[in-house]
Amino acid sequence: MARRFSLLLQYQTIPNFMQTNPQTNSELSFDDFKAEVLNDYKIAVTSRECSLLGRREVLTGKAKFGIFGDGKEVPQLAWAKAFKKGDWRSGYYRDQTFMMALGKLNIEQFFAGLYAHTDIEADPMSAGRQMGGHFSTHSLNDDGTWKNLTTQYNSSPDISPTAGQMPRLLGLAQASKIFRNVKGIENKTNFSINGNEVAWGTIGNASTSEGLFWETINAAGVLQVPMVMSVWDDEYGISVHAKHQTTKENISEVLKGFQRTETENGYEIIRVNGWDYPTLVEEYQKAGKLAREEHVPVLIHVQQLTQPQGHSTSGSHERYKSPERLQWESEFDCNVQMRMWMLANDMATEEELSEIEKQIKKQVREGKKAAWEAFLAPQKREQQEAVTLLGNLAESSSNKIFIEKLKTDLAAEKEPNRRMIAASTRKALRYVASETSPEKGQLQDWINNYFEIIQPKYSSDLYSEAKENATTVTEIKPTYDDKATDVDARLVLRDNFDAIFTKHPNTLIFGEDAGTIGDVNQGLEGMQDKYGEQRVADTGIREATILGQGIGMAMRGLRPIAEIQYLDYILYCLQIMSDDLVTVRYRTKGKQKAPLIVRTRGHRLEGIWHSGSQMGGLIHLLRGMYILVPRNMTKAAGFYNTLLETDEPALVIECLNGYRLKEKMPTNLGEFRTPIGLVETIKEGTDITLISYGSTLRVVEEAAKELNQVGIDAEVIDIQSLLPLDLNKDMVKSVQKTNRVLVIDEDVSGGASAYILQNLLDEQDGYKHLDSKPQTLTAKPHRPAYGTDGDYFSKPSTEDIFEKVYDMMHEVNPVNFPKLR
């Protein structure tokens, strides 16, 4: 006890009891030490009371769902003492005590998150966009520029999918290694101080069964990054015991082979009981120091924890835990054990602790009440405005009795929500559809204004809303000198990447085969030799954590390019892209960003696994990032140049069968820019508009030449980017001229072609200009069999396109275009 006591004496008391801070190592008196311990206990009790009262708020219907951190309070206090400014957290939804201990979450904010308050000041974690228990900090100023992340505590924004926080954690840790070892990184002091920052992760013991956990653990051990991973072990995952989750029912036992030795790199593995306050403090200090100074990953297995209220408000743990287990949990609850330790060591008397607990209960109740009133206040004002307008409308309408009922019902709501307000006012308009009155106009204006103000609270910041974003970057065309010769297209990419790495020192690229051999198609040939293994790096075969590396490093101010070797392999990391990357800006309401560029190659080639064109799925699952589909390598290079002028994530899909085709070498490498969201007309015509992208576009161009030989003049449009799509609405301008359209795509029917056609017909009103049925030509519903013939009979060929267009023209003019077959 003496050794632990001397260690604990190093920590300094912070006056605000909702914060614990170990930033100094000054000697403390015993009285000061007691005050620090009492301060920690107050935070633990506050957190527990929030959990208990939070559950009741869900059961009464004020909140939709609750998932809390009760039973994990004491280890999180110890963790907070080792966590320093500049460090990063990538955790999960049990970490509320930690956030409270850092002073990043108070009582009212806790309940605001539970109620889904849409004000970012009330709920700084997500402005009501995520359920309670999902924590983050603000990395960006109001204008979207970076804060100085080295002077604040940092938490990446949580996601609910189990173990989904793990890949990002790897990148957050790797960023410190990059900052420590790569010279010349721009604005380094805003993001790191010599790579001294530690990335701290948390996960429940059951979630260590997920593949993302194992992939991340292995990758961090290989990379040797400053990462400390805490496993909160309460022996259950939802209602399922550890014996069904983990071999030997013990994750640290299973991971013994990862333990580092004197001659081999690996992990430092620590086991500690979650109710043992002094030992927890000691072990977390040890872990933080080791990771920070030596860049060694550490795993802390925090055992013998409890979950007093069960997994969530969706069920009761009494249904699946034995009476013996429940009795043990009541005795070894970490707060109970800390209380007993304090009494046994004369930190406080029974009377003092009882009074503290009584006062905290009161504070939590008052904070809960204040949060609820603050949540309701704007909705009550909106309710009153709506009631007044409905009353005025009723008095002026022949349907007064029906409108009065809407008004009365809305006015009777003591706890109104915006759904009620919007629905009541919109329904009222139905009763006055054929009437004309000033009151009707006032209500119409109010509803329109209401949606203009309220809708962004739920929909804003999916993409950057800064005045200058990727879609505003001005196009700069590639330039060529008189001596420009045709070269393998891969060389355009390679030399452009060379220019990028020189121009942007904080840019790095990594992926399978990206380093030593310069990627499988040698678009990075020689780059590792020139820029080093940290900036141009090989990785293991592990797509999810390649993507995670990129997310984490992008959150810390670097400009990573994560290479996924083939488009088919995107499926290995699609969950991370969809659940994490594309929602970062949205789920923090614009307070964090991860401008990661994902580089891959795909489209038409031979075989089931290397001919992927799953564009329809990507379009639907990746809203929140750009999907760019360049037809050649010059266009692809221009997209990379454009993206590095802005701060948004994107997926760039290079044409897998285009690297050996010939293109001219531009003279303005690193400078020319392909515009995002604009289509390009690459052949003008008068009879029909053909729309496509990527490798299939070359097939369309060939078909257009052959159609021209039989008197059909086709206009050919290259989409260039699928998200966003045709911001200038140039497709409809073409259809207005040709009056016919065919969308050709190598995705399956109903995929990207349907998406493009919907945009043209619905959003651009293209149907007004059509003289023939709009059609699509897509791949067969199966993936291509191997070989050239497999592609020919699986995806649109030149003959397919020719005959489809010819048939459309036959319908128009059967004399000039008699049926072919």
C-alpha angles and dihedrals in degrees: 000000000000093000092049091045092054090051093050090051088070094074124094126222119243115210094224103077091207090072137058121194130182098183095125133053098202119144114263131204118237089256091054090047091052089050090053092050091047089049090055092048091052090055091049093050092045091052092048093049090050089053093049095046091040091059090052091051090056093047090051090052099247090115128035102222139353134205116171145187100235113144093029099073103107100049089048090055089055091047092052090055091059095042113098135193110278092033122119134223125209104177145138139254099288098068101094095118091055092052090048091049090055091050091245097116129041132183097267092046090050091056093039087060090048091052093044096240107192095211111101089211092056095042105024091175097070111330091250096310095114130043118256117285094047108113137191142151131224116265095171136064119231090268092055096255121132122269119219097272094190092069098053141053109259131209122178112222114271126236127202101229106104115256089002089122092062104080092048090051090060091056094046089055095043090055089068090054091051093048091049097047109030118076126215100028110161120246089002094161092060092060109026145010104218092316093292094139122110125212111219121200133189132194138164116255093244093053090061084081089073118102091232090064093053094043091051095045091052094046093049090051091052095046095041096219129170098262129143114195119196119197112200103210118194093151095249139085106201098311097333120103123232092251087073093043111044137031108251086006087261125096097194090051090053091048095053090112089064092061110120121236135196090271104029133059119234140110134318102230120203129185122198137161113250094225096053103096101183094044091047091054091049095048095046091051089051093049094048094048093049095048093043099048104031101026091234120152115238131199118202113194105201105198137185095038125150137216104210097188099036126243099317145322089286093081150002123255091215086078094067109020122084121240088249092054092047090051091050091049092053090053098041098040102140094233091051092049093047089051091051091048091051092051093046092051097044094249090136142343126253089251093052094050093046090052092048091051092048092051093047092052087055093047092051092049091049092046091050091051093048092049092050093049091048090049093051098041100082092041091053090053090050089047092054093049090051093047091052093050092047090051092052091047092050092054091054098044135084086219092060095136093059095045091046089058091053089049094047094047092049093046090052092061107105093187104034124187128201094252089062092047095048094043094049095050094044092049090052091063090063090067093054100038092122096036130091122208140135088246091058091050091049092052092047091051091047093052092048091048091045092058091044089057102033104037094067089058087070102027112032129111100028084131129014112292094190116129089248114043136148094282091057096053106118118241116249112191121221113258128215134196126222091263095055110136133190112266135174105286091234088068091061088056094044096050091043091053087051089056091046094052090051095045097043111040091183092060120103136166131207140169146114108322091353095121122041098027096030097244127310092283094038096242086140097042111159094359096114092052090052101041105025138246095285094059100036105033142172118225136193122262096278114115098180094059093041085060090043092052088057096048094050095045091046090053088057098054102267122123104229126182109204112202118211103191098223134011089240089063091058084086089070091062101026094107091057092046093048101039100034118017101042094044100048096098094038098047092050093043091240097315096114135031138187109198095192121163113211112202121198141146130225148120125103119018137113126295142024096279105040101042098067120157102163090155098139091058093046092049091055099040100041104055103146098051133062121258110206123189109186118190095217141012096263089058090046092051089050090054091054090050091050095048093052089058090062140035110246134110121250144173114223114195112197120200106261093206094048106072095091096041116104125259132162118256112244120225095217098062114175091018109067114090134204110215118242118229097016127111123216127220104218097175127023122218144159109217107056140356116235115196125192144124145209121016094343089063090071089056089049091051091053091048090050090056091051092046089053089059090063095045102267112129108202126191112217122208126190111210092203093183128036096189106066100022126205100327091182092051094234095152092069091049088059094047089049086061100039101030091211135078139189122183113205119197139160092218118096122275111287093026128098093336091058090047092052093046092049089053092050097045102034108028097031097035090232092156089078092069102044125115093174135041110277109242143187132212114203143162123283114269092256130070116258120274116235121283138030092294090054090059093044094054095039107044133037112288130197089261092049091054094044093051094044092053092041091053090051090052090045088061089053098042114010092173096060093035109037116191115280101203 
